[in-house]
Amino acid sequence: MYGREVPRPPWLTAQRKRAYRPRPRKTISPQRQQMTRLLANTNLTLAAIARDMGWQRSTARSSAARIYKQHNVPDRQGLRQALAGHSA
């Protein structure tokens, strides 16, 4: 049987035991710092960055996408501008 075929018991509710509270990390991982630095300060391709860091290209690509999203920028040029604005 599948879950949709079984009636939901009345005691099962969709409430949390604890209220949601975001828990941002206090420090950025060394790999994330290095990746951000390489994206902002070099013209290396993602393949070259992945090779330098010992990652697969897909890992570097997804990490770059997360970094861009974190800084709310669409690409590497936007990341450079955003980081230049923070340091100025």
N, CA, C and O atoms as a Maestro MAE file, in Angstrom:
{
 s_m_m2io_version
 :::
 2.0.0
}

f_m_ct {
 s_m_title
 :::
 protein
 m_atom[352] {
  # First column is atom index #
  i_m_mmod_type
  r_m_x_coord
  r_m_y_coord
  r_m_z_coord
  i_m_residue_number
  s_m_chain_name
  s_m_pdb_residue_name
  s_m_pdb_atom_name
  i_m_atomic_number
  :::
  1 25 0.833 -1.185 0.000 1 A "MET " " N  " 7
  2 3 0.000 0.000 0.000 1 A "MET " " CA " 6
  3 2 0.876 1.246 0.000 1 A "MET " " C  " 6
  4 15 2.001 1.256 0.498 1 A "MET " " O  " 8
  5 25 0.316 2.271 -0.570 2 A "TYR " " N  " 7
  6 3 0.991 3.554 -0.621 2 A "TYR " " CA " 6
  7 2 0.379 4.501 0.408 2 A "TYR " " C  " 6
  8 15 -0.723 4.260 0.902 2 A "TYR " " O  " 8
  9 25 1.093 5.575 0.728 3 A "GLY " " N  " 7
  10 3 0.622 6.514 1.730 3 A "GLY " " CA " 6
  11 2 -0.709 7.152 1.397 3 A "GLY " " C  " 6
  12 15 -1.511 7.434 2.287 3 A "GLY " " O  " 8
  13 25 -0.948 7.382 0.100 4 A "ARG " " N  " 7
  14 3 -2.203 8.032 -0.277 4 A "ARG " " CA " 6
  15 2 -3.396 7.090 -0.135 4 A "ARG " " C  " 6
  16 15 -4.539 7.547 -0.119 4 A "ARG " " O  " 8
  17 25 -3.151 5.778 -0.031 5 A "GLU " " N  " 7
  18 3 -4.226 4.803 0.078 5 A "GLU " " CA " 6
  19 2 -4.654 4.571 1.521 5 A "GLU " " C  " 6
  20 15 -5.688 3.955 1.775 5 A "GLU " " O  " 8
  21 25 -3.865 5.060 2.456 6 A "VAL " " N  " 7
  22 3 -4.140 4.837 3.873 6 A "VAL " " CA " 6
  23 2 -4.675 6.127 4.472 6 A "VAL " " C  " 6
  24 15 -4.086 7.187 4.263 6 A "VAL " " O  " 8
  25 25 -5.782 6.066 5.215 7 A "PRO " " N  " 7
  26 3 -6.293 7.296 5.811 7 A "PRO " " CA " 6
  27 2 -5.333 7.830 6.875 7 A "PRO " " C  " 6
  28 15 -4.694 7.066 7.599 7 A "PRO " " O  " 8
  29 25 -5.248 9.138 6.950 8 A "ARG " " N  " 7
  30 3 -4.358 9.795 7.922 8 A "ARG " " CA " 6
  31 2 -4.969 9.670 9.316 8 A "ARG " " C  " 6
  32 15 -6.148 9.980 9.493 8 A "ARG " " O  " 8
  33 25 -4.202 9.226 10.305 9 A "PRO " " N  " 7
  34 3 -4.752 9.129 11.650 9 A "PRO " " CA " 6
  35 2 -5.063 10.518 12.218 9 A "PRO " " C  " 6
  36 15 -4.371 11.485 11.897 9 A "PRO " " O  " 8
  37 25 -6.080 10.622 13.044 10 A "PRO " " N  " 7
  38 3 -6.476 11.935 13.558 10 A "PRO " " CA " 6
  39 2 -5.418 12.599 14.443 10 A "PRO " " C  " 6
  40 15 -5.398 13.824 14.567 10 A "PRO " " O  " 8
  41 25 -4.549 11.811 15.051 11 A "TRP " " N  " 7
  42 3 -3.533 12.392 15.938 11 A "TRP " " CA " 6
  43 2 -2.364 12.989 15.165 11 A "TRP " " C  " 6
  44 15 -1.564 13.720 15.750 11 A "TRP " " O  " 8
  45 25 -2.237 12.707 13.888 12 A "LEU " " N  " 7
  46 3 -1.135 13.216 13.084 12 A "LEU " " CA " 6
  47 2 -1.467 14.616 12.576 12 A "LEU " " C  " 6
  48 15 -2.397 14.793 11.789 12 A "LEU " " O  " 8
  49 25 -0.711 15.599 13.025 13 A "THR " " N  " 7
  50 3 -0.947 16.983 12.609 13 A "THR " " CA " 6
  51 2 0.281 17.511 11.885 13 A "THR " " C  " 6
  52 15 1.362 16.928 11.964 13 A "THR " " O  " 8
  53 25 0.104 18.604 11.190 14 A "ALA " " N  " 7
  54 3 1.193 19.206 10.431 14 A "ALA " " CA " 6
  55 2 1.792 20.380 11.188 14 A "ALA " " C  " 6
  56 15 2.151 21.390 10.582 14 A "ALA " " O  " 8
  57 25 1.902 20.261 12.478 15 A "GLN " " N  " 7
  58 3 2.462 21.333 13.295 15 A "GLN " " CA " 6
  59 2 3.874 20.967 13.718 15 A "GLN " " C  " 6
  60 15 4.216 19.795 13.879 15 A "GLN " " O  " 8
  61 25 4.685 22.008 13.894 16 A "ARG " " N  " 7
  62 3 6.050 21.811 14.365 16 A "ARG " " CA " 6
  63 2 6.061 21.712 15.878 16 A "ARG " " C  " 6
  64 15 5.230 22.313 16.558 16 A "ARG " " O  " 8
  65 25 7.008 20.953 16.395 17 A "LYS " " N  " 7
  66 3 7.190 20.918 17.840 17 A "LYS " " CA " 6
  67 2 7.813 22.220 18.317 17 A "LYS " " C  " 6
  68 15 7.480 22.734 19.384 17 A "LYS " " O  " 8
  69 25 8.721 22.741 17.506 18 A "ARG " " N  " 7
  70 3 9.382 24.012 17.811 18 A "ARG " " CA " 6
  71 2 9.126 24.973 16.668 18 A "ARG " " C  " 6
  72 15 9.056 24.575 15.505 18 A "ARG " " O  " 8
  73 25 8.988 26.231 17.009 19 A "ALA " " N  " 7
  74 3 8.774 27.242 15.978 19 A "ALA " " CA " 6
  75 2 10.011 27.339 15.087 19 A "ALA " " C  " 6
  76 15 11.137 27.174 15.556 19 A "ALA " " O  " 8
  77 25 9.794 27.607 13.807 20 A "TYR " " N  " 7
  78 3 10.901 27.739 12.865 20 A "TYR " " CA " 6
  79 2 11.736 28.960 13.228 20 A "TYR " " C  " 6
  80 15 11.205 30.037 13.498 20 A "TYR " " O  " 8
  81 25 13.021 28.773 13.229 21 A "ARG " " N  " 7
  82 3 13.946 29.878 13.462 21 A "ARG " " CA " 6
  83 2 15.167 29.645 12.593 21 A "ARG " " C  " 6
  84 15 15.829 28.617 12.731 21 A "ARG " " O  " 8
  85 25 15.482 30.577 11.697 22 A "PRO " " N  " 7
  86 3 16.657 30.372 10.851 22 A "PRO " " CA " 6
  87 2 17.917 30.321 11.703 22 A "PRO " " C  " 6
  88 15 18.039 31.040 12.695 22 A "PRO " " O  " 8
  89 25 18.834 29.481 11.312 23 A "ARG " " N  " 7
  90 3 20.084 29.324 12.037 23 A "ARG " " CA " 6
  91 2 21.252 29.534 11.084 23 A "ARG " " C  " 6
  92 15 21.870 28.574 10.623 23 A "ARG " " O  " 8
  93 25 21.549 30.792 10.794 24 A "PRO " " N  " 7
  94 3 22.649 31.047 9.861 24 A "PRO " " CA " 6
  95 2 23.985 30.654 10.455 24 A "PRO " " C  " 6
  96 15 24.192 30.738 11.666 24 A "PRO " " O  " 8
  97 25 24.869 30.233 9.607 25 A "ARG " " N  " 7
  98 3 26.210 29.857 10.069 25 A "ARG " " CA " 6
  99 2 26.964 31.109 10.473 25 A "ARG " " C  " 6
  100 15 26.852 32.154 9.832 25 A "ARG " " O  " 8
  101 25 27.722 30.991 11.530 26 A "LYS " " N  " 7
  102 3 28.479 32.143 12.009 26 A "LYS " " CA " 6
  103 2 29.718 32.387 11.163 26 A "LYS " " C  " 6
  104 15 30.108 33.535 10.948 26 A "LYS " " O  " 8
  105 25 30.331 31.331 10.690 27 A "THR " " N  " 7
  106 3 31.526 31.482 9.865 27 A "THR " " CA " 6
  107 2 31.325 30.762 8.540 27 A "THR " " C  " 6
  108 15 30.587 29.780 8.452 27 A "THR " " O  " 8
  109 25 31.982 31.259 7.534 28 A "ILE " " N  " 7
  110 3 31.928 30.632 6.215 28 A "ILE " " CA " 6
  111 2 33.019 29.567 6.163 28 A "ILE " " C  " 6
  112 15 34.118 29.760 6.684 28 A "ILE " " O  " 8
  113 25 32.703 28.452 5.534 29 A "SER " " N  " 7
  114 3 33.692 27.376 5.452 29 A "SER " " CA " 6
  115 2 34.909 27.835 4.649 29 A "SER " " C  " 6
  116 15 34.787 28.690 3.772 29 A "SER " " O  " 8
  117 25 36.074 27.276 4.942 30 A "PRO " " N  " 7
  118 3 37.282 27.657 4.198 30 A "PRO " " CA " 6
  119 2 37.148 27.412 2.689 30 A "PRO " " C  " 6
  120 15 37.658 28.192 1.884 30 A "PRO " " O  " 8
  121 25 36.460 26.327 2.309 31 A "GLN " " N  " 7
  122 3 36.277 26.045 0.885 31 A "GLN " " CA " 6
  123 2 35.411 27.113 0.230 31 A "GLN " " C  " 6
  124 15 35.689 27.531 -0.894 31 A "GLN " " O  " 8
  125 25 34.360 27.559 0.922 32 A "ARG " " N  " 7
  126 3 33.477 28.586 0.369 32 A "ARG " " CA " 6
  127 2 34.240 29.905 0.247 32 A "ARG " " C  " 6
  128 15 34.075 30.624 -0.738 32 A "ARG " " O  " 8
  129 25 35.071 30.226 1.237 33 A "GLN " " N  " 7
  130 3 35.880 31.442 1.168 33 A "GLN " " CA " 6
  131 2 36.841 31.385 -0.017 33 A "GLN " " C  " 6
  132 15 36.994 32.358 -0.755 33 A "GLN " " O  " 8
  133 25 37.488 30.224 -0.187 34 A "GLN " " N  " 7
  134 3 38.439 30.080 -1.283 34 A "GLN " " CA " 6
  135 2 37.727 30.175 -2.635 34 A "GLN " " C  " 6
  136 15 38.221 30.818 -3.562 34 A "GLN " " O  " 8
  137 25 36.577 29.537 -2.736 35 A "MET " " N  " 7
  138 3 35.816 29.569 -3.989 35 A "MET " " CA " 6
  139 2 35.374 30.999 -4.305 35 A "MET " " C  " 6
  140 15 35.468 31.434 -5.453 35 A "MET " " O  " 8
  141 25 34.899 31.724 -3.306 36 A "THR " " N  " 7
  142 3 34.478 33.114 -3.513 36 A "THR " " CA " 6
  143 2 35.661 33.965 -3.954 36 A "THR " " C  " 6
  144 15 35.541 34.792 -4.859 36 A "THR " " O  " 8
  145 25 36.798 33.757 -3.309 37 A "ARG " " N  " 7
  146 3 38.001 34.515 -3.654 37 A "ARG " " CA " 6
  147 2 38.438 34.221 -5.091 37 A "ARG " " C  " 6
  148 15 38.791 35.137 -5.833 37 A "ARG " " O  " 8
  149 25 38.416 32.942 -5.483 38 A "LEU " " N  " 7
  150 3 38.817 32.577 -6.847 38 A "LEU " " CA " 6
  151 2 37.849 33.144 -7.885 38 A "LEU " " C  " 6
  152 15 38.276 33.606 -8.943 38 A "LEU " " O  " 8
  153 25 36.545 33.110 -7.588 39 A "LEU " " N  " 7
  154 3 35.570 33.651 -8.531 39 A "LEU " " CA " 6
  155 2 35.730 35.162 -8.690 39 A "LEU " " C  " 6
  156 15 35.609 35.690 -9.795 39 A "LEU " " O  " 8
  157 25 36.000 35.848 -7.592 40 A "ALA " " N  " 7
  158 3 36.040 37.309 -7.641 40 A "ALA " " CA " 6
  159 2 37.374 37.854 -8.147 40 A "ALA " " C  " 6
  160 15 37.406 38.899 -8.795 40 A "ALA " " O  " 8
  161 25 38.473 37.156 -7.857 41 A "ASN " " N  " 7
  162 3 39.785 37.751 -8.112 41 A "ASN " " CA " 6
  163 2 40.552 37.143 -9.281 41 A "ASN " " C  " 6
  164 15 41.631 37.628 -9.620 41 A "ASN " " O  " 8
  165 25 40.026 36.102 -9.900 42 A "THR " " N  " 7
  166 3 40.737 35.491 -11.023 42 A "THR " " CA " 6
  167 2 39.798 35.342 -12.213 42 A "THR " " C  " 6
  168 15 38.583 35.496 -12.090 42 A "THR " " O  " 8
  169 25 40.377 35.046 -13.345 43 A "ASN " " N  " 7
  170 3 39.590 34.767 -14.551 43 A "ASN " " CA " 6
  171 2 39.602 33.283 -14.875 43 A "ASN " " C  " 6
  172 15 39.375 32.899 -16.022 43 A "ASN " " O  " 8
  173 25 39.867 32.436 -13.873 44 A "LEU " " N  " 7
  174 3 39.879 30.998 -14.094 44 A "LEU " " CA " 6
  175 2 38.483 30.503 -14.439 44 A "LEU " " C  " 6
  176 15 37.489 31.024 -13.933 44 A "LEU " " O  " 8
  177 25 38.412 29.510 -15.288 45 A "THR " " N  " 7
  178 3 37.126 28.895 -15.597 45 A "THR " " CA " 6
  179 2 36.691 28.051 -14.410 45 A "THR " " C  " 6
  180 15 37.493 27.747 -13.527 45 A "THR " " O  " 8
  181 25 35.427 27.677 -14.390 46 A "LEU " " N  " 7
  182 3 34.948 26.810 -13.314 46 A "LEU " " CA " 6
  183 2 35.655 25.454 -13.345 46 A "LEU " " C  " 6
  184 15 35.887 24.845 -12.301 46 A "LEU " " O  " 8
  185 25 35.993 24.987 -14.546 47 A "ALA " " N  " 7
  186 3 36.720 23.722 -14.658 47 A "ALA " " CA " 6
  187 2 38.100 23.838 -14.015 47 A "ALA " " C  " 6
  188 15 38.545 22.920 -13.327 47 A "ALA " " O  " 8
  189 25 38.778 24.969 -14.237 48 A "ALA " " N  " 7
  190 3 40.097 25.173 -13.646 48 A "ALA " " CA " 6
  191 2 40.003 25.325 -12.133 48 A "ALA " " C  " 6
  192 15 40.860 24.822 -11.407 48 A "ALA " " O  " 8
  193 25 38.974 26.012 -11.652 49 A "ILE " " N  " 7
  194 3 38.774 26.154 -10.209 49 A "ILE " " CA " 6
  195 2 38.504 24.788 -9.592 49 A "ILE " " C  " 6
  196 15 39.045 24.466 -8.534 49 A "ILE " " O  " 8
  197 25 37.675 23.988 -10.245 50 A "ALA " " N  " 7
  198 3 37.376 22.650 -9.743 50 A "ALA " " CA " 6
  199 2 38.645 21.804 -9.676 50 A "ALA " " C  " 6
  200 15 38.867 21.080 -8.706 50 A "ALA " " O  " 8
  201 25 39.457 21.901 -10.693 51 A "ARG " " N  " 7
  202 3 40.706 21.133 -10.715 51 A "ARG " " CA " 6
  203 2 41.619 21.574 -9.572 51 A "ARG " " C  " 6
  204 15 42.208 20.733 -8.893 51 A "ARG " " O  " 8
  205 25 41.742 22.886 -9.353 52 A "ASP " " N  " 7
  206 3 42.591 23.403 -8.283 52 A "ASP " " CA " 6
  207 2 42.105 22.969 -6.905 52 A "ASP " " C  " 6
  208 15 42.910 22.706 -6.011 52 A "ASP " " O  " 8
  209 25 40.785 22.895 -6.736 53 A "MET " " N  " 7
  210 3 40.227 22.559 -5.428 53 A "MET " " CA " 6
  211 2 40.015 21.064 -5.241 53 A "MET " " C  " 6
  212 15 39.658 20.615 -4.152 53 A "MET " " O  " 8
  213 25 40.234 20.292 -6.301 54 A "GLY " " N  " 7
  214 3 40.046 18.844 -6.210 54 A "GLY " " CA " 6
  215 2 38.580 18.435 -6.244 54 A "GLY " " C  " 6
  216 15 38.201 17.415 -5.668 54 A "GLY " " O  " 8
  217 25 37.764 19.227 -6.917 55 A "TRP " " N  " 7
  218 3 36.324 18.972 -7.020 55 A "TRP " " CA " 6
  219 2 35.971 18.529 -8.425 55 A "TRP " " C  " 6
  220 15 36.775 18.638 -9.350 55 A "TRP " " O  " 8
  221 25 34.746 18.024 -8.570 56 A "GLN " " N  " 7
  222 3 34.161 17.787 -9.879 56 A "GLN " " CA " 6
  223 2 33.676 19.134 -10.424 56 A "GLN " " C  " 6
  224 15 33.420 20.064 -9.660 56 A "GLN " " O  " 8
  225 25 33.554 19.229 -11.752 57 A "ARG " " N  " 7
  226 3 33.054 20.478 -12.334 57 A "ARG " " CA " 6
  227 2 31.652 20.797 -11.853 57 A "ARG " " C  " 6
  228 15 31.323 21.961 -11.624 57 A "ARG " " O  " 8
  229 25 30.820 19.773 -11.698 58 A "SER " " N  " 7
  230 3 29.441 20.015 -11.245 58 A "SER " " CA " 6
  231 2 29.415 20.580 -9.827 58 A "SER " " C  " 6
  232 15 28.548 21.392 -9.503 58 A "SER " " O  " 8
  233 25 30.346 20.164 -8.988 59 A "THR " " N  " 7
  234 3 30.416 20.698 -7.624 59 A "THR " " CA " 6
  235 2 30.802 22.165 -7.658 59 A "THR " " C  " 6
  236 15 30.227 22.975 -6.931 59 A "THR " " O  " 8
  237 25 31.766 22.514 -8.493 60 A "ALA " " N  " 7
  238 3 32.179 23.914 -8.617 60 A "ALA " " CA " 6
  239 2 31.044 24.756 -9.190 60 A "ALA " " C  " 6
  240 15 30.826 25.888 -8.757 60 A "ALA " " O  " 8
  241 25 30.329 24.208 -10.154 61 A "ARG " " N  " 7
  242 3 29.218 24.934 -10.764 61 A "ARG " " CA " 6
  243 2 28.106 25.187 -9.743 61 A "ARG " " C  " 6
  244 15 27.573 26.294 -9.672 61 A "ARG " " O  " 8
  245 25 27.756 24.175 -8.957 62 A "SER " " N  " 7
  246 3 26.691 24.366 -7.965 62 A "SER " " CA " 6
  247 2 27.157 25.266 -6.826 62 A "SER " " C  " 6
  248 15 26.366 26.035 -6.278 62 A "SER " " O  " 8
  249 25 28.423 25.175 -6.470 63 A "SER " " N  " 7
  250 3 28.955 26.053 -5.425 63 A "SER " " CA " 6
  251 2 28.947 27.504 -5.891 63 A "SER " " C  " 6
  252 15 28.596 28.400 -5.124 63 A "SER " " O  " 8
  253 25 29.326 27.737 -7.131 64 A "ALA " " N  " 7
  254 3 29.293 29.099 -7.683 64 A "ALA " " CA " 6
  255 2 27.863 29.627 -7.703 64 A "ALA " " C  " 6
  256 15 27.626 30.792 -7.383 64 A "ALA " " O  " 8
  257 25 26.917 28.784 -8.074 65 A "ALA " " N  " 7
  258 3 25.514 29.209 -8.102 65 A "ALA " " CA " 6
  259 2 25.039 29.596 -6.705 65 A "ALA " " C  " 6
  260 15 24.320 30.583 -6.551 65 A "ALA " " O  " 8
  261 25 25.429 28.833 -5.688 66 A "ARG " " N  " 7
  262 3 25.046 29.160 -4.306 66 A "ARG " " CA " 6
  263 2 25.679 30.480 -3.865 66 A "ARG " " C  " 6
  264 15 25.036 31.288 -3.195 66 A "ARG " " O  " 8
  265 25 26.928 30.692 -4.239 67 A "ILE " " N  " 7
  266 3 27.618 31.936 -3.874 67 A "ILE " " CA " 6
  267 2 26.941 33.120 -4.551 67 A "ILE " " C  " 6
  268 15 26.728 34.151 -3.914 67 A "ILE " " O  " 8
  269 25 26.598 32.991 -5.837 68 A "TYR " " N  " 7
  270 3 25.916 34.068 -6.547 68 A "TYR " " CA " 6
  271 2 24.566 34.362 -5.882 68 A "TYR " " C  " 6
  272 15 24.196 35.523 -5.705 68 A "TYR " " O  " 8
  273 25 23.845 33.318 -5.521 69 A "LYS " " N  " 7
  274 3 22.541 33.493 -4.881 69 A "LYS " " CA " 6
  275 2 22.695 34.153 -3.522 69 A "LYS " " C  " 6
  276 15 21.900 35.019 -3.155 69 A "LYS " " O  " 8
  277 25 23.706 33.750 -2.780 70 A "GLN " " N  " 7
  278 3 23.950 34.317 -1.459 70 A "GLN " " CA " 6
  279 2 24.215 35.819 -1.542 70 A "GLN " " C  " 6
  280 15 23.775 36.578 -0.678 70 A "GLN " " O  " 8
  281 25 24.930 36.244 -2.575 71 A "HIS " " N  " 7
  282 3 25.253 37.659 -2.744 71 A "HIS " " CA " 6
  283 2 24.230 38.391 -3.619 71 A "HIS " " C  " 6
  284 15 24.365 39.586 -3.880 71 A "HIS " " O  " 8
  285 25 23.208 37.656 -4.065 72 A "ASN " " N  " 7
  286 3 22.127 38.221 -4.868 72 A "ASN " " CA " 6
  287 2 22.644 38.866 -6.152 72 A "ASN " " C  " 6
  288 15 22.276 39.990 -6.494 72 A "ASN " " O  " 8
  289 25 23.503 38.131 -6.851 73 A "VAL " " N  " 7
  290 3 24.060 38.591 -8.119 73 A "VAL " " CA " 6
  291 2 23.863 37.505 -9.175 73 A "VAL " " C  " 6
  292 15 23.756 36.329 -8.829 73 A "VAL " " O  " 8
  293 25 23.813 37.876 -10.453 74 A "PRO " " N  " 7
  294 3 23.570 36.873 -11.487 74 A "PRO " " CA " 6
  295 2 24.817 36.146 -11.983 74 A "PRO " " C  " 6
  296 15 24.722 35.040 -12.516 74 A "PRO " " O  " 8
  297 25 25.998 36.771 -11.808 75 A "ASP " " N  " 7
  298 3 27.192 36.180 -12.403 75 A "ASP " " CA " 6
  299 2 28.451 36.659 -11.689 75 A "ASP " " C  " 6
  300 15 28.394 37.357 -10.676 75 A "ASP " " O  " 8
  301 25 29.583 36.261 -12.249 76 A "ARG " " N  " 7
  302 3 30.878 36.580 -11.661 76 A "ARG " " CA " 6
  303 2 31.150 38.079 -11.635 76 A "ARG " " C  " 6
  304 15 31.702 38.589 -10.660 76 A "ARG " " O  " 8
  305 25 30.775 38.783 -12.683 77 A "GLN " " N  " 7
  306 3 30.980 40.226 -12.730 77 A "GLN " " CA " 6
  307 2 30.185 40.909 -11.624 77 A "GLN " " C  " 6
  308 15 30.684 41.828 -10.975 77 A "GLN " " O  " 8
  309 25 28.959 40.464 -11.412 78 A "GLY " " N  " 7
  310 3 28.142 41.022 -10.342 78 A "GLY " " CA " 6
  311 2 28.742 40.733 -8.977 78 A "GLY " " C  " 6
  312 15 28.672 41.567 -8.074 78 A "GLY " " O  " 8
  313 25 29.336 39.545 -8.824 79 A "LEU " " N  " 7
  314 3 29.987 39.191 -7.563 79 A "LEU " " CA " 6
  315 2 31.165 40.116 -7.308 79 A "LEU " " C  " 6
  316 15 31.360 40.580 -6.184 79 A "LEU " " O  " 8
  317 25 31.952 40.387 -8.345 80 A "ARG " " N  " 7
  318 3 33.095 41.305 -8.195 80 A "ARG " " CA " 6
  319 2 32.622 42.682 -7.747 80 A "ARG " " C  " 6
  320 15 33.216 43.287 -6.855 80 A "ARG " " O  " 8
  321 25 31.553 43.176 -8.367 81 A "GLN " " N  " 7
  322 3 31.035 44.490 -8.007 81 A "GLN " " CA " 6
  323 2 30.487 44.491 -6.586 81 A "GLN " " C  " 6
  324 15 30.699 45.442 -5.834 81 A "GLN " " O  " 8
  325 25 29.785 43.426 -6.223 82 A "ALA " " N  " 7
  326 3 29.194 43.348 -4.879 82 A "ALA " " CA " 6
  327 2 30.298 43.306 -3.821 82 A "ALA " " C  " 6
  328 15 30.195 43.976 -2.793 82 A "ALA " " O  " 8
  329 25 31.342 42.529 -4.062 83 A "LEU " " N  " 7
  330 3 32.423 42.443 -3.078 83 A "LEU " " CA " 6
  331 2 33.239 43.713 -3.035 83 A "LEU " " C  " 6
  332 15 33.746 44.086 -1.977 83 A "LEU " " O  " 8
  333 25 33.377 44.388 -4.169 84 A "ALA " " N  " 7
  334 3 34.092 45.672 -4.188 84 A "ALA " " CA " 6
  335 2 33.299 46.709 -3.405 84 A "ALA " " C  " 6
  336 15 33.888 47.562 -2.741 84 A "ALA " " O  " 8
  337 25 31.980 46.648 -3.472 85 A "GLY " " N  " 7
  338 3 31.133 47.573 -2.728 85 A "GLY " " CA " 6
  339 2 31.215 47.347 -1.226 85 A "GLY " " C  " 6
  340 15 31.105 48.294 -0.446 85 A "GLY " " O  " 8
  341 25 31.412 46.076 -0.810 86 A "HIS " " N  " 7
  342 3 31.509 45.749 0.616 86 A "HIS " " CA " 6
  343 2 32.820 46.222 1.196 86 A "HIS " " C  " 6
  344 15 32.866 46.647 2.351 86 A "HIS " " O  " 8
  345 25 33.895 46.157 0.417 87 A "SER " " N  " 7
  346 3 35.211 46.515 0.950 87 A "SER " " CA " 6
  347 2 35.472 48.010 0.885 87 A "SER " " C  " 6
  348 15 36.358 48.511 1.577 87 A "SER " " O  " 8
  349 25 34.714 48.732 0.062 88 A "ALA " " N  " 7
  350 3 34.945 50.181 -0.084 88 A "ALA " " CA " 6
  351 2 34.321 50.962 1.048 88 A "ALA " " C  " 6
  352 15 34.420 52.188 1.079 88 A "ALA " " O  " 8
  :::
 }
 m_bond[351] {
  # First column is bond index #
  i_m_from
  i_m_to
  i_m_order
  :::
  1 1 2 1
  2 2 3 1
  3 3 4 2
  4 3 5 1
  5 5 6 1
  6 6 7 1
  7 7 8 2
  8 7 9 1
  9 9 10 1
  10 10 11 1
  11 11 12 2
  12 11 13 1
  13 13 14 1
  14 14 15 1
  15 15 16 2
  16 15 17 1
  17 17 18 1
  18 18 19 1
  19 19 20 2
  20 19 21 1
  21 21 22 1
  22 22 23 1
  23 23 24 2
  24 23 25 1
  25 25 26 1
  26 26 27 1
  27 27 28 2
  28 27 29 1
  29 29 30 1
  30 30 31 1
  31 31 32 2
  32 31 33 1
  33 33 34 1
  34 34 35 1
  35 35 36 2
  36 35 37 1
  37 37 38 1
  38 38 39 1
  39 39 40 2
  40 39 41 1
  41 41 42 1
  42 42 43 1
  43 43 44 2
  44 43 45 1
  45 45 46 1
  46 46 47 1
  47 47 48 2
  48 47 49 1
  49 49 50 1
  50 50 51 1
  51 51 52 2
  52 51 53 1
  53 53 54 1
  54 54 55 1
  55 55 56 2
  56 55 57 1
  57 57 58 1
  58 58 59 1
  59 59 60 2
  60 59 61 1
  61 61 62 1
  62 62 63 1
  63 63 64 2
  64 63 65 1
  65 65 66 1
  66 66 67 1
  67 67 68 2
  68 67 69 1
  69 69 70 1
  70 70 71 1
  71 71 72 2
  72 71 73 1
  73 73 74 1
  74 74 75 1
  75 75 76 2
  76 75 77 1
  77 77 78 1
  78 78 79 1
  79 79 80 2
  80 79 81 1
  81 81 82 1
  82 82 83 1
  83 83 84 2
  84 83 85 1
  85 85 86 1
  86 86 87 1
  87 87 88 2
  88 87 89 1
  89 89 90 1
  90 90 91 1
  91 91 92 2
  92 91 93 1
  93 93 94 1
  94 94 95 1
  95 95 96 2
  96 95 97 1
  97 97 98 1
  98 98 99 1
  99 99 100 2
  100 99 101 1
  101 101 102 1
  102 102 103 1
  103 103 104 2
  104 103 105 1
  105 105 106 1
  106 106 107 1
  107 107 108 2
  108 107 109 1
  109 109 110 1
  110 110 111 1
  111 111 112 2
  112 111 113 1
  113 113 114 1
  114 114 115 1
  115 115 116 2
  116 115 117 1
  117 117 118 1
  118 118 119 1
  119 119 120 2
  120 119 121 1
  121 121 122 1
  122 122 123 1
  123 123 124 2
  124 123 125 1
  125 125 126 1
  126 126 127 1
  127 127 128 2
  128 127 129 1
  129 129 130 1
  130 130 131 1
  131 131 132 2
  132 131 133 1
  133 133 134 1
  134 134 135 1
  135 135 136 2
  136 135 137 1
  137 137 138 1
  138 138 139 1
  139 139 140 2
  140 139 141 1
  141 141 142 1
  142 142 143 1
  143 143 144 2
  144 143 145 1
  145 145 146 1
  146 146 147 1
  147 147 148 2
  148 147 149 1
  149 149 150 1
  150 150 151 1
  151 151 152 2
  152 151 153 1
  153 153 154 1
  154 154 155 1
  155 155 156 2
  156 155 157 1
  157 157 158 1
  158 158 159 1
  159 159 160 2
  160 159 161 1
  161 161 162 1
  162 162 163 1
  163 163 164 2
  164 163 165 1
  165 165 166 1
  166 166 167 1
  167 167 168 2
  168 167 169 1
  169 169 170 1
  170 170 171 1
  171 171 172 2
  172 171 173 1
  173 173 174 1
  174 174 175 1
  175 175 176 2
  176 175 177 1
  177 177 178 1
  178 178 179 1
  179 179 180 2
  180 179 181 1
  181 181 182 1
  182 182 183 1
  183 183 184 2
  184 183 185 1
  185 185 186 1
  186 186 187 1
  187 187 188 2
  188 187 189 1
  189 189 190 1
  190 190 191 1
  191 191 192 2
  192 191 193 1
  193 193 194 1
  194 194 195 1
  195 195 196 2
  196 195 197 1
  197 197 198 1
  198 198 199 1
  199 199 200 2
  200 199 201 1
  201 201 202 1
  202 202 203 1
  203 203 204 2
  204 203 205 1
  205 205 206 1
  206 206 207 1
  207 207 208 2
  208 207 209 1
  209 209 210 1
  210 210 211 1
  211 211 212 2
  212 211 213 1
  213 213 214 1
  214 214 215 1
  215 215 216 2
  216 215 217 1
  217 217 218 1
  218 218 219 1
  219 219 220 2
  220 219 221 1
  221 221 222 1
  222 222 223 1
  223 223 224 2
  224 223 225 1
  225 225 226 1
  226 226 227 1
  227 227 228 2
  228 227 229 1
  229 229 230 1
  230 230 231 1
  231 231 232 2
  232 231 233 1
  233 233 234 1
  234 234 235 1
  235 235 236 2
  236 235 237 1
  237 237 238 1
  238 238 239 1
  239 239 240 2
  240 239 241 1
  241 241 242 1
  242 242 243 1
  243 243 244 2
  244 243 245 1
  245 245 246 1
  246 246 247 1
  247 247 248 2
  248 247 249 1
  249 249 250 1
  250 250 251 1
  251 251 252 2
  252 251 253 1
  253 253 254 1
  254 254 255 1
  255 255 256 2
  256 255 257 1
  257 257 258 1
  258 258 259 1
  259 259 260 2
  260 259 261 1
  261 261 262 1
  262 262 263 1
  263 263 264 2
  264 263 265 1
  265 265 266 1
  266 266 267 1
  267 267 268 2
  268 267 269 1
  269 269 270 1
  270 270 271 1
  271 271 272 2
  272 271 273 1
  273 273 274 1
  274 274 275 1
  275 275 276 2
  276 275 277 1
  277 277 278 1
  278 278 279 1
  279 279 280 2
  280 279 281 1
  281 281 282 1
  282 282 283 1
  283 283 284 2
  284 283 285 1
  285 285 286 1
  286 286 287 1
  287 287 288 2
  288 287 289 1
  289 289 290 1
  290 290 291 1
  291 291 292 2
  292 291 293 1
  293 293 294 1
  294 294 295 1
  295 295 296 2
  296 295 297 1
  297 297 298 1
  298 298 299 1
  299 299 300 2
  300 299 301 1
  301 301 302 1
  302 302 303 1
  303 303 304 2
  304 303 305 1
  305 305 306 1
  306 306 307 1
  307 307 308 2
  308 307 309 1
  309 309 310 1
  310 310 311 1
  311 311 312 2
  312 311 313 1
  313 313 314 1
  314 314 315 1
  315 315 316 2
  316 315 317 1
  317 317 318 1
  318 318 319 1
  319 319 320 2
  320 319 321 1
  321 321 322 1
  322 322 323 1
  323 323 324 2
  324 323 325 1
  325 325 326 1
  326 326 327 1
  327 327 328 2
  328 327 329 1
  329 329 330 1
  330 330 331 1
  331 331 332 2
  332 331 333 1
  333 333 334 1
  334 334 335 1
  335 335 336 2
  336 335 337 1
  337 337 338 1
  338 338 339 1
  339 339 340 2
  340 339 341 1
  341 341 342 1
  342 342 343 1
  343 343 344 2
  344 343 345 1
  345 345 346 1
  346 346 347 1
  347 347 348 2
  348 347 349 1
  349 349 350 1
  350 350 351 1
  351 351 352 2
  :::
 }
}
